[in-house]
Amino acid sequence: MNKRILALVFAVLLCIVSAVPAFAADEETFYYIDQAEIVDDSLDAELFTKLEEISERQQFDVAVVTLDTLDGATAEEMADYYYDYFEYGYGDTLDGALLLLARDERQWHISTAGYGITALTDYGIEYIGEQ
């Protein structure tokens, strides 16, 4: 299961990177929060580094959050909450995307803002989920 989740994370990253123009970044952010401990500890640093590098190069925040449970909320509500709470996004339009995975409910959602809405349309997100 961990390999499937990691493959999904990297597939989403690839889609985001291919859709976002390159710019320079100037802030440090927590791009990876693994509360559900889905990813092996040996890969934590690698995933964080990759997310940070993509976000800085593209000037478009790309974040991943894993949770044990949604605690009664929807995956969309939690993804939007984390995007807002950790103040993700570049520029005035807060460009970015956040992938949230909820282990117990086996649910996921991609929250987008700014250019992320254009780069990852609802159709695109649905397509990623089907793959």
Contacts in CASP RR format, 6 or more apart in sequence:
PFRMAT RR
TARGET T0000
AUTHOR 0000-0000-0000
METHOD contacts of the structure
MODEL  1
MNKRILALVFAVLLCIVSAVPAFAADEETFYYIDQAEIVDDSLDAELFTK
LEEISERQQFDVAVVTLDTLDGATAEEMADYYYDYFEYGYGDTLDGALLL
LARDERQWHISTAGYGITALTDYGIEYIGEQ
2 38 0 8 1.000
2 39 0 8 1.000
2 40 0 8 1.000
5 38 0 8 1.000
5 39 0 8 1.000
5 101 0 8 1.000
6 39 0 8 1.000
6 43 0 8 1.000
8 101 0 8 1.000
8 108 0 8 1.000
8 128 0 8 1.000
8 129 0 8 1.000
9 47 0 8 1.000
9 64 0 8 1.000
9 99 0 8 1.000
9 101 0 8 1.000
11 128 0 8 1.000
11 131 0 8 1.000
12 97 0 8 1.000
12 99 0 8 1.000
12 110 0 8 1.000
12 128 0 8 1.000
13 50 0 8 1.000
13 51 0 8 1.000
13 54 0 8 1.000
13 62 0 8 1.000
15 120 0 8 1.000
15 124 0 8 1.000
15 128 0 8 1.000
16 54 0 8 1.000
16 58 0 8 1.000
16 60 0 8 1.000
16 62 0 8 1.000
16 97 0 8 1.000
16 116 0 8 1.000
16 119 0 8 1.000
16 120 0 8 1.000
17 54 0 8 1.000
17 58 0 8 1.000
17 62 0 8 1.000
19 116 0 8 1.000
19 119 0 8 1.000
19 120 0 8 1.000
20 58 0 8 1.000
20 60 0 8 1.000
20 95 0 8 1.000
20 115 0 8 1.000
20 116 0 8 1.000
20 119 0 8 1.000
21 58 0 8 1.000
22 57 0 8 1.000
22 58 0 8 1.000
22 59 0 8 1.000
23 57 0 8 1.000
23 58 0 8 1.000
23 59 0 8 1.000
23 60 0 8 1.000
23 90 0 8 1.000
24 56 0 8 1.000
24 57 0 8 1.000
24 59 0 8 1.000
25 55 0 8 1.000
25 56 0 8 1.000
25 57 0 8 1.000
25 58 0 8 1.000
25 59 0 8 1.000
25 90 0 8 1.000
28 52 0 8 1.000
29 52 0 8 1.000
29 55 0 8 1.000
29 61 0 8 1.000
29 63 0 8 1.000
29 86 0 8 1.000
29 88 0 8 1.000
30 63 0 8 1.000
30 86 0 8 1.000
31 48 0 8 1.000
31 51 0 8 1.000
31 52 0 8 1.000
31 55 0 8 1.000
31 61 0 8 1.000
31 62 0 8 1.000
31 63 0 8 1.000
31 64 0 8 1.000
32 44 0 8 1.000
32 47 0 8 1.000
32 48 0 8 1.000
32 51 0 8 1.000
32 63 0 8 1.000
32 64 0 8 1.000
32 65 0 8 1.000
33 63 0 8 1.000
33 64 0 8 1.000
33 65 0 8 1.000
33 66 0 8 1.000
33 82 0 8 1.000
33 86 0 8 1.000
34 44 0 8 1.000
34 64 0 8 1.000
34 66 0 8 1.000
35 65 0 8 1.000
35 66 0 8 1.000
35 67 0 8 1.000
35 68 0 8 1.000
36 66 0 8 1.000
36 67 0 8 1.000
36 68 0 8 1.000
36 101 0 8 1.000
36 102 0 8 1.000
36 103 0 8 1.000
37 66 0 8 1.000
38 66 0 8 1.000
38 101 0 8 1.000
38 103 0 8 1.000
39 47 0 8 1.000
39 66 0 8 1.000
47 64 0 8 1.000
51 62 0 8 1.000
51 63 0 8 1.000
51 64 0 8 1.000
54 60 0 8 1.000
54 62 0 8 1.000
55 61 0 8 1.000
55 62 0 8 1.000
55 63 0 8 1.000
59 90 0 8 1.000
59 91 0 8 1.000
59 95 0 8 1.000
60 89 0 8 1.000
60 90 0 8 1.000
60 95 0 8 1.000
60 96 0 8 1.000
60 97 0 8 1.000
60 115 0 8 1.000
60 116 0 8 1.000
60 119 0 8 1.000
61 88 0 8 1.000
61 89 0 8 1.000
61 90 0 8 1.000
61 95 0 8 1.000
61 96 0 8 1.000
61 97 0 8 1.000
61 98 0 8 1.000
62 96 0 8 1.000
62 97 0 8 1.000
62 98 0 8 1.000
63 82 0 8 1.000
63 83 0 8 1.000
63 86 0 8 1.000
63 88 0 8 1.000
63 96 0 8 1.000
63 97 0 8 1.000
63 98 0 8 1.000
63 99 0 8 1.000
64 98 0 8 1.000
64 99 0 8 1.000
64 100 0 8 1.000
64 101 0 8 1.000
65 78 0 8 1.000
65 79 0 8 1.000
65 82 0 8 1.000
65 98 0 8 1.000
65 99 0 8 1.000
65 100 0 8 1.000
65 101 0 8 1.000
66 100 0 8 1.000
66 101 0 8 1.000
66 102 0 8 1.000
66 103 0 8 1.000
67 78 0 8 1.000
67 100 0 8 1.000
67 101 0 8 1.000
67 102 0 8 1.000
67 103 0 8 1.000
68 102 0 8 1.000
68 103 0 8 1.000
68 104 0 8 1.000
69 102 0 8 1.000
69 103 0 8 1.000
69 104 0 8 1.000
69 105 0 8 1.000
70 77 0 8 1.000
70 78 0 8 1.000
70 102 0 8 1.000
70 104 0 8 1.000
70 105 0 8 1.000
70 107 0 8 1.000
73 81 0 8 1.000
74 107 0 8 1.000
74 109 0 8 1.000
75 100 0 8 1.000
75 102 0 8 1.000
75 105 0 8 1.000
75 107 0 8 1.000
75 108 0 8 1.000
75 109 0 8 1.000
76 109 0 8 1.000
76 111 0 8 1.000
78 100 0 8 1.000
78 102 0 8 1.000
78 109 0 8 1.000
79 98 0 8 1.000
79 99 0 8 1.000
79 100 0 8 1.000
79 109 0 8 1.000
79 110 0 8 1.000
79 111 0 8 1.000
80 111 0 8 1.000
82 88 0 8 1.000
82 98 0 8 1.000
82 100 0 8 1.000
82 111 0 8 1.000
83 89 0 8 1.000
83 96 0 8 1.000
83 98 0 8 1.000
83 111 0 8 1.000
83 113 0 8 1.000
88 94 0 8 1.000
88 96 0 8 1.000
88 98 0 8 1.000
88 113 0 8 1.000
89 95 0 8 1.000
89 96 0 8 1.000
89 113 0 8 1.000
89 114 0 8 1.000
90 96 0 8 1.000
93 113 0 8 1.000
93 114 0 8 1.000
93 115 0 8 1.000
94 113 0 8 1.000
94 114 0 8 1.000
95 113 0 8 1.000
95 114 0 8 1.000
95 115 0 8 1.000
95 116 0 8 1.000
96 112 0 8 1.000
96 113 0 8 1.000
96 114 0 8 1.000
96 115 0 8 1.000
96 116 0 8 1.000
97 110 0 8 1.000
97 111 0 8 1.000
97 112 0 8 1.000
97 113 0 8 1.000
97 116 0 8 1.000
97 119 0 8 1.000
97 120 0 8 1.000
98 110 0 8 1.000
98 111 0 8 1.000
98 112 0 8 1.000
99 108 0 8 1.000
99 109 0 8 1.000
99 110 0 8 1.000
100 108 0 8 1.000
100 109 0 8 1.000
100 110 0 8 1.000
100 111 0 8 1.000
101 107 0 8 1.000
101 108 0 8 1.000
102 108 0 8 1.000
108 129 0 8 1.000
110 120 0 8 1.000
110 125 0 8 1.000
110 128 0 8 1.000
112 119 0 8 1.000
112 120 0 8 1.000
112 125 0 8 1.000
120 128 0 8 1.000
END
